[in-house]
Amino acid sequence: MIRRILVPSLAGTTLVFLCSPALASNRPGDGFEVTSYRLALTPDIQNRTVAGREAITLRATVDGVRRLNFSANALGIDSAVLDGVALAHTVEGDVLSFHLPRQLRRGRTVKLELSYHGRPARGFAGSAETLYTSYFACDWMVCSQNKFGEKAVFSLDLRVPAGMTSLSVGSMIARRPTPDGSEVQSWKAPRPYSAYLYGFAVGRFTQVREWVGSKMLTYLSDTADADQLKRRLAGTRGMVAFLSAKAGVPLPVADYSQLLVDGGEAQEAATYSVLGTNALPMKPDDASEDWAIVHELTHQWWGNLITCETLKDFWLNEGITTFMTAAWKEHRYGRGAYDAELDVAKGRLEKARVTGFDKPLAWNGSYPTLGVRRAIQYSKGALFMAQLRVTLGDAAFWAGLRRYTRDHAGGTVTSIDLERAMEESSGRDLRPLFAEWVFGDSLSDRQRQ
């Protein structure tokens, strides 16, 4: 197998080709854990490019680490330095590797400093005057996209044209002008988050803010004025109150933002969401179309605050959130709206089954399409939560969900954590039900968790 090896030289970057199949067995994030990402980015809105510097603090989790693997992307690495020593790097398939001059011993903490530039292949969207990220954080920075169980501190200095507004994870902690007339706006996350939840937006946004108790809601848009923002996002206040009560945990962020853009976007980030105008109801009180705001808001609890340890248990993020969307509709519009939402989930799952595909929720294999993955992890996950509710009754079910949420706030989970919380709250043995829906017939999956 041919791979690219890029070696620093006095003249710049030299390209050398060598053969080595060994790298293919190394996954992004193997052998170390990241404790913090510190970024300084200059996005170019018109050209959809980015130039950046990044400092990654990480700790070896095993002895003998010889390379640091991250998710590959379309960015060009201009320099890579580990504790003052220049590193070579390679790209093979979906793996970007930095090669170390000496092995790292377990427990050793080091700092990898990078500079890069380029046009991300995914994860950038916007208009002629706006730019926002969507899901693929490791396409515009260096990180490990699918290492969900790794939560790291995140801070970002965004260099933007004067007069522009930025949005990112957490709160803006500083802003300072620069000699060239631009401005650096600094953001810092309130707690460690998984890398797939990082993001930012830049534009000339209308902004509206309102308090919900001690929490601040911020609405931004380059397509809607203040009155439209208030009208189209008015339901957020009630959703925050409903979800806080059901979770037993208040909204986990002090300032929650929603960026309204053209199109059909519906994407959560660590402390904000991006919502497309086409994803919102065109008229008030339309239960059939009222899902995007509450779905993405729900992720502030299930997905962001509590995160599945690996992609195998991704249904804990998306199945619970899809179910809570139905539960909100029941609260807001009545039982008929709840049943209608679950009927949508049943229809999507049935389409997957017609093709011959149905798997336990905690299945670790490959899905033939994204639609089939969603039919299992989103739709079947929601239907399982609904079945748990029927089996346990409302009192025990909601008590179990509150226990699960409180016990694991800020951490990562597997399916067995939900099972234990539901069993402790109900006093019932739920192993047969979880075996049927979550683990399948294999006890080994349960034992490994």
ZAKETI-242269 format. One record per residue (C-alpha): residue in three letters; x, y, z. Coordinates in steps of 0.25 Angstrom, whole numbers, plus 5000, padded with zeros to 4 digits. Example, Ala and Ser with C-alpha at 12.3 -4.5 7.8 and 13.67 -1.06 7.14 Angstrom:
BEGIN
ALA504949825031
SER505549965029
! end
This chain:
BEGIN
MET500050005000
ILE500550144996
ARG500550255007
ARG500950395007
ILE502050435017
LEU502250585019
VAL503650615025
PRO503950755030
SER505250815023
LEU505850955022
ALA505250975008
GLY503850945013
THR503150815012
THR503650695004
LEU502850584999
VAL503350445000
PHE502750304997
LEU502950185005
CYS502150055006
SER501650015019
PRO500249945022
ALA500449955037
LEU499750085039
ALA498450035034
SER498249955047
ASN498450085055
ARG497150165058
PRO497050315061
GLY497250335076
ASP497850195079
GLY498850205090
PHE498650345096
GLU497550435101
VAL497450585098
THR497150675110
SER497050805103
TYR497050875089
ARG497451015088
LEU497151075074
ALA497351205067
LEU496651215054
THR496451315042
PRO495351265034
ASP495151325020
ILE493651335018
GLN493651355003
ASN494651244999
ARG494151145010
THR495551125015
VAL496251135028
ALA497651165034
GLY497951125048
ARG498851085059
GLU498550985069
ALA499150935082
ILE498750795086
THR499050745100
LEU499050595101
ARG499450485110
ALA499950345106
THR499050235111
VAL499950115108
ASP501450095107
GLY502150105094
VAL501350205086
ARG502150235073
ARG501150315066
LEU499950405069
ASN498750375060
PHE497650465057
SER496450475046
ALA497050505033
ASN496450635026
ALA496750725014
LEU497550825021
GLY499050845018
ILE499950835030
ASP500950945030
SER501750905043
ALA501650805054
VAL502450815067
LEU502450725079
ASP503050795091
GLY503950875082
VAL504350755073
ALA503850765058
LEU503050645054
ALA502850575041
HIS501450535037
THR500650435028
VAL499350425022
GLU498750285019
GLY497250265016
ASP496550335028
VAL497750345037
LEU498650455039
SER499850415047
PHE500950495054
HIS502250415055
LEU502950425069
PRO504550425070
ARG504450345083
GLN503350255089
LEU502450315099
ARG502250235112
ARG500850225118
GLY500450345126
ARG501450445119
THR500750575116
VAL501250655103
LYS500750765095
LEU500650755080
GLU500650895073
LEU500150905058
SER499951005048
TYR499050975035
HIS498251035024
GLY497250985014
ARG495850965009
PRO495050865018
ALA494350755010
ARG493250755019
GLY492650835031
PHE492650975025
ALA491351035020
GLY490751175019
SER490451295010
ALA491251395003
GLU491351475016
THR491351365027
LEU492051235030
TYR491651125040
THR492150985043
SER491250865043
TYR491650735050
PHE493050705044
ALA493950775053
CYS495150695050
ASP495050745035
TRP495450885040
MET496350855051
VAL497150735055
CYS496450635065
SER495850495065
GLN494350505060
ASN493850375065
LYS494550365079
PHE493250405086
GLY493650365100
GLU494850455100
LYS494450595106
ALA495450705105
VAL495550855109
PHE495350945097
SER495651085094
LEU495651165081
ASP496151305077
LEU495451345064
ARG496051455055
VAL494851515048
PRO494651645040
ALA494251765049
GLY492751775051
MET492451635050
THR491851545060
SER492351405064
LEU491751285071
SER492551165077
VAL492551075089
GLY492251135102
SER492451285104
MET493251395098
ILE494251435109
ALA494951545101
ARG495051625088
ARG496251705084
PRO496451785071
THR497751755062
PRO498651845054
ASP498051805041
GLY496651845045
SER496051715048
GLU495651665062
VAL496051535070
GLN494851485078
SER495151385089
TRP494251265093
LYS494351165104
ALA493551045107
PRO492951025121
ARG493350885122
PRO494050775114
TYR493250725102
SER493450615091
ALA494150675079
TYR492950645069
LEU492250755077
TYR493150865074
GLY492750975064
PHE492751125061
ALA491951225052
VAL492351365047
GLY491451465040
ARG490651595042
PHE489551535050
THR488351595056
GLN488351555071
VAL487251545081
ARG487451505096
GLU486451465107
TRP486551405121
VAL485951275125
GLY486151275140
SER487651275142
LYS487951235127
MET488151325115
LEU487551285102
THR488151355090
TYR487551355076
LEU488351395064
SER488151395049
ASP488551465036
THR487251435029
ALA486251475040
ASP485951605047
ALA485751615062
ASP484251595062
GLN484351475053
LEU485451415062
LYS484551435074
ARG483351375067
ARG484051255061
LEU484851215073
ALA483751255083
GLY483551105087
THR484951095093
ARG484551145107
GLY483551045109
MET484450935104
VAL485550965114
ALA484550955125
PHE483950825121
LEU485350765118
SER485950815131
ALA484850745139
LYS484850615132
ALA486450605133
GLY486450645147
VAL487650745143
PRO487450885138
LEU487950935125
PRO489350895126
VAL489951025119
ALA489751165125
ASP489651225110
TYR488951135100
SER488951195086
GLN488151165073
LEU488651205060
LEU487551215049
VAL488051195035
ASP487451175021
GLY487151025017
GLY486850895025
GLU487950895036
ALA487750825049
GLN489050805056
GLU489450815071
ALA490750865076
ALA491350865090
THR490550995095
TYR489751035082
SER488950985071
VAL488851015056
LEU487451015051
GLY486951035036
THR485751115033
ASN485150995025
ALA485350905037
LEU484350995046
PRO482850995045
MET482351095035
LYS481151125044
PRO480951125059
ASP480450995067
ASP480750905055
ALA481050775063
SER481550695051
GLU482650795048
ASP483050835062
TRP484250745064
ALA485550815060
ILE485650915072
VAL485350815083
HIS486150705077
GLU487450795076
LEU487150855090
THR486950715096
HIS488450685092
GLN488950785102
TRP488550675112
TRP488650545105
GLY489850545095
ASN490550665100
LEU490550655115
ILE490450505115
THR491150445103
CYS491150305098
GLU492550245100
THR492650185086
LEU491850195073
LYS491350055077
ASP490450125087
PHE490050245079
TRP488650205081
LEU488750265095
ASN488950395089
GLU487950395077
GLY486950295082
ILE486650365095
THR486650495088
THR485650445077
PHE484750395088
MET484850525096
THR484350595084
ALA483150505084
ALA482950535099
TRP483050685097
LYS481950675086
GLU481050595096
HIS481350705107
ARG481050815097
TYR479950755087
GLY479450635094
ARG479550485093
GLY479150475079
ALA480450555075
TYR481250465083
ASP480650335076
ALA480850405062
GLU482350435065
LEU482550285069
ASP481750245057
VAL482850315048
ALA483950245056
LYS483150105053
GLY483050145038
ARG484550175037
LEU484950045045
GLU483949965036
LYS484650015023
ALA485949965028
ARG485349825032
VAL484749815018
THR486149815013
GLY486549705022
PHE487249795032
ASP486949795047
LYS488049795058
PRO488049815073
LEU488249955078
ALA489649925083
TRP490149865070
ASN491549885067
GLY491549855052
SER491449935039
TYR490149995034
PRO489849995019
THR489450135018
LEU489250255027
GLY487750245026
VAL487750105031
ARG488750145043
ARG487750255047
ALA486550155046
ILE487250065056
GLN487950165065
TYR486950285065
SER485550215062
LYS485750075068
GLY486450145080
ALA485250235082
LEU484250115081
PHE485050045091
MET484950165101
ALA483450165098
GLN483450015102
LEU484150035114
ARG483150145118
VAL482050045116
THR482749935123
LEU483150015136
GLY481950115136
ASP482150265136
ALA482650285151
ALA483750175150
PHE484150215136
TRP484350365138
ALA485050335151
GLY486050245144
LEU486350345133
ARG486550455144
ARG487550355151
TYR488250325139
THR488450465135
ARG488850515149
ASP489850395151
HIS490550415138
ALA490550565136
GLY491850615130
GLY492250475127
THR492150355117
VAL491150245117
THR490950105111
SER489550035109
ILE489749955122
ASP489750095130
LEU488350115125
GLU487949975129
ARG488449995143
ALA487750125145
MET486450075141
GLU486549945149
GLU486950025162
SER485750115160
SER484750015157
GLY485249895165
ARG485049805153
ASP486049715146
LEU486049775132
ARG487149675126
PRO486149605117
LEU485549735111
PHE486949795109
ALA487449665103
GLU486249665093
TRP486449815088
VAL487849855092
PHE488849735093
GLY488249635084
ASP488449485088
SER489949505091
LEU490249515106
SER491649555103
ASP491249695098
ARG490649715112
GLN491849655119
ARG492849745112
GLN492049865116
! end
